[in-house]
Amino acid sequence: MIQHVKTATGGYDIHIESGLLAHAGSLLPLNRRVLVLTDDGVPAAYAAAVAAQCKSPVLVTVPMGEGSKSIARFEEILSRMLQAGFTRTDAVVAVGGGVVGDLGGFIASAYMRGVDFYNIPTTLLSQVDSSIGGKTAVNLGGIKNCVGCFYPPKGVLIDPDVLATLPPRQIAAGMAEVIKMAATFDAPFFEALEAGSLPMPAVIARALAIKARVVEADEKESGLRRVLNFGHTIGHGIESCGGLFHGECVALGMLPMCAPAVRERLLALYARYGLPTAFSGDVERVIEALSHDKKLDGACLRTVYVERVGSFAIKEEPLDVFSARVREVYAS
Ligand SMILES: NC(=O)c1ccc[n+]([C@@H]2O[C@H](COP(=O)([O-])OP(=O)(O)OC[C@H]3O[C@@H](n4cnc5c(N)ncnc54)[C@H](O)[C@@H]3O)[C@@H](O)[C@H]2O)c1
């Protein structure tokens, strides 16, 4: 299956199909020098399979984890490309999760003012979310995604088979973003998730279609795309306390941001897909972190709220009203 994403500079195709990894060379123009970027938590066979289909591959494996989204790593890999004689007509392919995709995209955007970038996401989160939309970044000074740019890929290959090696907790974290998209945009999709009636490739395709529509409407995140932040305001606060994956924090972050009837349905989905159904951490610390959140405008907080599954509204409310609801929901 192919989905197309339109961008200001043209657009790109997303190919979704089992076994695609073995056909990367027939779908992407890899007949040149290609930096194949992966991390040491991704099974080595995936990047090796892609490298084997490039005319002149340079395989770089960074340590897994958020620490690799750094300026130091960015500089080191650009230097490797320079030493290997990369020119403007060469390319970068990321084979990994959101960490490798964000880093690889940023490297591609900067090398000689931009070389072609292809993304082969291997986590559920990166397959349904981070691999499309063109956001690239590294972290700086403890601030996540502080330095980066919008640089759409030239193509995305999604092979659902690679999820077979992904730990169940990472699958659940990716499902949180899927549930987020269904909750805000697509009630029938939400119902299908409740029924567990869709195979994983169909889940990926449906979530991607929503994200594609949103980023097409708002490529540089100045309006509609903020809806994708449903659950993220509180989620970031929870994430700053440590210990939970991003998707788990987003799942918990959605709970105070919806009507009680929606919350009940979310909780049932979390139980089904292995996501946390209760927050046992320090709620006051989360609220404190939120007071410093960039979305805070004066004493009011602008957040995405879901009154009815499949729809959303931007809610602007005083911090104390918002905090009271967060305390109440997490206490129950
Ligand atoms: N650009 C965007 O729009 C966007 C959106 C959301 C998140 N992000 C970024 O994405 C990153 C998180 O991405 P993530 O959740 O994919 O985490 P990740 O890239 O850290 O991957 C999670 C772990 O899974 C391992 N892994 C990857 N694929 C595997 C596979 N198939 N089998 C076994 N192990 C595998 C990795 O080595 C890593 O240890 C964050 O840095 C976040 O900021 C970016």
The ligand as a Gaussian input file, in Angstrom:
#p B3LYP/6-31G(d) Opt

LIG

0 1
 N       10.008000      13.910000      14.524000
 C        8.842000      13.756000      15.089000
 O        7.809000      14.206000      14.592000
 C        8.762000      12.976000      16.368000
 C        7.501000      12.616000      16.876000
 C        7.464000      11.844000      18.039000
 C        8.653000      11.463000      18.649000
 N        9.841000      11.862000      18.125000
 C       11.118000      11.449000      18.752000
 O       11.213000      10.042000      18.636000
 C       12.046000       9.567000      19.671000
 C       11.396000       8.344000      20.272000
 O       11.268000       7.391000      19.261000
 P       11.022000       5.858000      19.603000
 O        9.930000       5.718000      20.553000
 O       10.934000       5.185000      18.287000
 O       12.333000       5.449000      20.418000
 P       13.784000       4.959000      20.008000
 O       14.190000       5.429000      18.675000
 O       14.668000       5.301000      21.157000
 O       13.591000       3.382000      19.946000
 C       13.232000       2.681000      21.116000
 C       14.155000       1.489000      21.362000
 O       13.769000       0.443000      20.479000
 C       14.924000      -0.071000      19.811000
 N       14.432000      -0.576000      18.526000
 C       14.067000       0.139000      17.447000
 N       13.500000      -0.656000      16.523000
 C       13.517000      -1.910000      17.021000
 C       13.050000      -3.160000      16.552000
 N       12.390000      -3.267000      15.389000
 N       13.243000      -4.256000      17.334000
 C       13.837000      -4.147000      18.559000
 N       14.269000      -2.982000      19.062000
 C       14.111000      -1.873000      18.306000
 C       15.872000       1.094000      19.752000
 O       17.198000       0.643000      19.635000
 C       15.616000       1.767000      21.094000
 O       16.385000       1.145000      22.092000
 C       12.226000      10.689000      20.663000
 O       13.522000      11.215000      20.521000
 C       11.193000      11.717000      20.223000
 O       11.607000      13.040000      20.492000
 C        9.913000      12.592000      17.001000

